[in-house]
Amino acid sequence: MTAKAIGRLGPGFIVAICFSIAALEGYDIQAFGVAAPRMAPDLGLGPSQLGLAGSAAMLGLAIGALTGGWAADLFGRRPVLTVSVALFGIFSVVTAMSQSYEMLVLARLATGLGFGGAMPNMMAIATEISPPNRRAITTTSMFCGLPAGGSAVALLAQFGGEVVDWRTIFLIGGALPLLLAPVVFFFLPETRPASAQHVDRRVIHGLFGGKRALATSLIWLAFALDLLVTYLLLNWLPTLMVAKGFTPQDGAQASFWMNICSVVGALILGWIADRTGYRGLLVAVFAGLAVALYGLSQFTSIGMLYAAAGAAGFAVVGGLYILYALAPTYYPEGVRAAGSGAAIAFGRMGSIAGPLIAGELRAVGFGPDQVLLTLVPAAVVTALGVFALTTFCEPYALD
């Protein structure tokens, strides 16, 4: 993207568009969980079918991140981002119109493709519009839209009452992206650098060639472990709190503090990263996550558990958004979005595995404290991984 284009529109305008896209993604991802209690009886879905329908969007997201990142390096950020936003808008509407289990699964899979195509584009755009001293805060500001959108749909369902049924929730979540897609196409400037003449169509070589194998492996490790912890806590924290002897309201409140502190953590950590660099900060963040998880397993006071839940959200989501800023810097222009997409796709394996692992551990007799303790090594290994990444791997010069 030229300096003239940035100056004309301002990076703030581009961040606002990307924040809106992230908010609509967060809305739709959270909408499935919010809508599920009414959707299941309406479509005659059992627990297994409901779980598979929910997972279809995550599978689509992983596929979309891989293909969307590669396509963006080949054709440009703006056209692929426009198609991605339109895709998840269209299939959110199709979700609302679903009359069968099969139609619902296909709609959620296609919606996920749109999610996945958008995310690596936003990571690459944040890298390409930002000077080095603003890169982390730009990225975290964009991706704070995800929890903001999730909170919006939860509030809509809470206060909408019987007027807002599950189909209406998805119709709103589909209409808004369709309105935003033309804005993306006509007003978002192309940010792929003009110097990016060569795009390596061999994705594997792009990710692992040119001494990038170690960096890619460590980025994938960090993304997968971070998302494993994130999604296990998002799905299981209230249930584990109840198993510890607290009320469902206590569990919901712990989840609330985790989500609120995640947004605060993302913004604060982004600001710090731009001033101090990534290495020491990320190691401290994931070491702090290990301490917070240990506290969640050991504390018996509800106040201390709320504090530990908030600290865990601060670290695990804040750390993830800093990784979103860091990962693209390890890839040259021709494979930057593809590298970001591969990191997201591999990380989604962790988001799928986390809730499944918790379920299996509970099924074989692990107590809630034991389940939480199993996450501590994941946080420690993530800290070691980001230390190795920032110590032994050289990022590309982007300024």
N, C-alpha and C positions, 0 to 999 in steps of 0.2 A: 504493500500500500504506500502511495506516495505521501510525502510530508504535506503536500498541498491538499490532498484529500482529507488527511487527518485534521489539518488546520481548519478547513472549511466546515466540517461536521463536528469536530471535537470528539476526543475519545469517550467523553461522558455520554454522548448520544449513542455510540456503539455499545458501550457497557449497558445502557438502559435497554436497548433492544435485546441483547443477550440475556440480561436479567429477566426480561419478560418471557423469553423462550424457556429459560430454566424454571421459572415460576409455573408456567403451564405444564411443563413436564412433571414437576413435583405435584401439581394438582392432580394430574391424571394417574400417576403412580399410586398416590395415596387414595384416590377415589375408589379404586378396586376394593381396598380393605373397608372403606367407609360404606360402600354400597353392598358388600357381600351379604350381610344379614337379611336384606330384603331381596337381593338378586337370587339367592339360593332357592328359596321356596317358590319364587315366581317362575324360575326355569327348571325346577325339579332337580337341583344339583345336590349330590351328596358331598361329604367333606373331601373325599379324594378328588372328585371332579372339580370342586372349587379350588383346591390346591393346585391342580394341574393348569387350570385356566389362569390362575394368578402367576404361575411360573412361566407361562407362555410369553408374557411380556418381557420377562428377564432374559429368556432365550433369544427373543427377537432383538433385544437391546444389544446383546453380545454380538450377534451376527451383523446388526446395523453398524455398530462401532467399527468393526473390522472393514466392512465394505465402504461405509461412509467416509472413513478417514482416508482410505486409498483413493476413492473417487474425488475427494476434495483436493488432494495433492495433484490429481490429474486434470480436473476441470475447473477448479477454483472453489473458494469457500462459499461465496454467495449463492451460486445455483444449487449446490448440494444442500446447504442449510435451508434454502427455500423449499426444496422438495421434501426434506425431512420434516419440517414444520407442517407442511400441507399433509404429509402422509399420516402423522399422528393425529392431526385434526380430523381428517376423513374417517379414519378407523376408530376414533373415539365416538364419532356419530354412529358408525356401524355397530360398535359395542352397544350403544343405547338401543339400537333396533334389533338386536339379537333375539331370536325366538327359539334357539336350540343350543345345546352344549357345543356342538361342532362349530356352529357359526360364531359363538362366543370365543372359542379357542383361537380360531383363525383371525378374528378381529383383534384379539389381544396380541397375537404374534406379530401382525402387521403394524399395530401401534408401537410395539417395542422396536421394530425396525426403524421407525421414525425417531424415537428417543435416541437410539444408538447412533444414528447418522448425525444428529445434532451435536452430541456431546464433544467428540473430538474436534469438530469445527470450532466450537466455542473456546476450547483449550488453545487451539492454534491461533485463533483471532486475538485472544488475550495476550499471547506471546508476541504477536506481530504488531500490535498497536501500542505496546507499552515500552517506555524506556526501562532500563534495568532496575532503577530505583522505585518503579511503580508496578512491576510485573506481578508480584504476589498479591498486592491489595486489589489490583484490577481483576485478577482471576477469582479471588475469594468473593469480591463484590458481585461478580456475575453469578457464581454458583450458590450464593446465599438465596437466590430465587427458589431453589429446590425446596428447602424447608418452609419458605414463605408460602409457596403454593400449596404444600401439604397442609399447612395450618389453615389456609383459606378454605379448603374443601371440608376440613373437619368442622370449622365454624359454620359453614353453609349447612351441613347436615344437622348440626346441633340446634341451630336456630331456625332452620327452614321448616322443621316439623313435617307433617304429612303432606304439605304442599310440594316439597322437594323430594320426589321419589328417586329411585336409583337411576332410572332412565334420564331424568332431567339433569342429574349430576353429570352424566357423561355427555349429554347434549351441550351443556354449557362448556364442558372441557373440550369439546370438538369445535364448537363455533368460534371460540376465541382464537385458537391457532389459525383457523382459516381466515380470520380477519387480519391476523398478524403476518401471514405469509406474504401478501403483496407489499407490506411495509419493508420486510426483509429484502425482497427482490428489488424494489425501486429505490430504497434509501440506504441500505447497508452497503458501503463501498467494498470492493474486492480487496482483501488484505494480503492475499498470497503475493510475496515479493516478485517484482518484475524479473529479478535475476534468477528465479527458479525455473530455468528453461528445461532442465533435465529432471524427469520424474522416473524413478526406478520402478518399473512395473513389476519387478520380482520382489514381492512383499517380504519374503523371508530374507533375501539379501539385504533389503532396505533396513530390516530390523536388526540383523545379526552380522552383516558385513561391515567392513571398515572399522574393526575393533569395537563394534557396538554390542557384541554378544553379552559381555559382563553387565553393561549398563541396562540393557533390555531385561536380562534375567533378574537383576536386583529391583528394577522398577516393577516388574510383574509380581515379584515376591511381596513387595511393600503394599501394592494395591490389593492383592488377594487377601493378605492377612488383615489389613485395615478394614476391608469390607466384610470379611468374615466376622470380626468383632462387632462392627456397626450393625449388621443385620441380625446377628444373634440377639443383641441388646434391644433393637427396635421391636423384634418379634416376641422376645421372651422375658424382658425385664419385668413387666407387670405380673406375669405368671410366676416368675421366680420369687418376686416379693411376697405374693400370696402364699407360696410354699414355705417361705420363711416365717409365716405366722402373721403377716400384716393383712390389712383389708384390701379389697380391689381398688378402693379410692386411693389408698396409699400407693399402690402400684401404678395407677394412672398418674398420680402426682410425681412420682419418681421419673416416669417417662416424659412428663411435661418439662421437668427441670433439665433432663438430658437434652431435649430438643431446643429449648431456649438457649442454653449455654453453648450449644453447638454453633449457633449463629454468631453469638458473641465471640466465641473462640476463633471462628474463621476470620472475622474482621480484625480482631486484635493480633492474631498470629500473622495475618497477611501484612499488617503494618510493621510488625517487628521484623519479619523476614526481609523486607525491602531495605531495612536499615542495618541489620546484623548479618545477613546471609542465612543460608539454609542449614548447614551442617549441625552446628551446636544447638540451634533451635529445634530441629526435628528430632534429634537424639533426646533432648530434654523432654519434648512433648510425648514421645512414645514411652520413655521411661516413666514419665508422670502418669501415662495411661495404665501402665502395669501397677503402679501404686494405687490408683483409683479403683481398679478392678479388684485388687486385694482387699481394699477397704469395703467394697460392695459385698464381698464374701464374708467379712469378719465383723463388721459393725452391727450392733443390735439396736442402737438408737435411731429412730426414724429421721431425726434431723441430720444426723451424720450420714445416713443412707441417701438422703436427698442431696447432700453436699457431694458425696462420692459419685452419684449418678450425674450431677451437673459437671463435675470434673472429668468424668469419662466422656461425656458428650463434647465438652470443650476440646479435649485432646484428640478423640478418635475422628470426629468430623472436621474440626479445625485442621488436624494433621492431614486428612485426606485432601482438603482443598489446597493446602500448600503443595502437596504432591501433584495436584493438577497443574499448578504453576511451574513446578520443577521439571516434570517429565518431558514436556516438549523441547526443553533446551538441550536435551541429549541427542536430538535428531537434526540433520540438515534440512534445508528448506524443502527439498524434493520428497521427503518422507516424514515430514513433521506431523501432519494430521494422521497419517497411517500409524506412526509410532504411538501417538496419543490414543487412537482407536484401539490398537492392540492391547495397550495397558488397561483401558476400560473393559474390554472384552474378557481379558484374563482375570481382572479383578472381580467380574461378575460371577466367576466360578466360586469365589469366596463368599459372595453374597447369597448364593444358592446353598453352599455347604453349611454356613453358619447355623441357620435355623434347623437344618436336618441333623447336624451334630448334636445340638441341644436336645432335640427330641429323642435321639437314640440314647444319649447319656441318661436322660430321665427314665427311659424305658428299661434300662438295665439296672436302675436303682441308685443312680447318682443323686445326691441331695442338691438343693439349689446352691449352696455354698461351694460344693465340689464342681458344679458346672461353671460357676464364675471363676473359680481358681484355674480351670483349664485354659482360660483366655490369657492368663498372665504370661505364659511362655510366648504366645503369639505376639504380644506387645513388645516383649524383650527382643525377640528375633527381628521384628520390624525396626526397632531402634538400631540394632546391629547392621541391618541391611541398608538403612539410609546413611549410616556412618560410612559403610564401605562404598556406597554409590558416590557420595560427595567427596570421598578421599581418593579413590582409585580411578574414577572415571571423569573424563574431561568433557564439560558441556561445549556446545558450539558457540562461537561468538555471534551474538544476535544484535548488538547495538551498532 
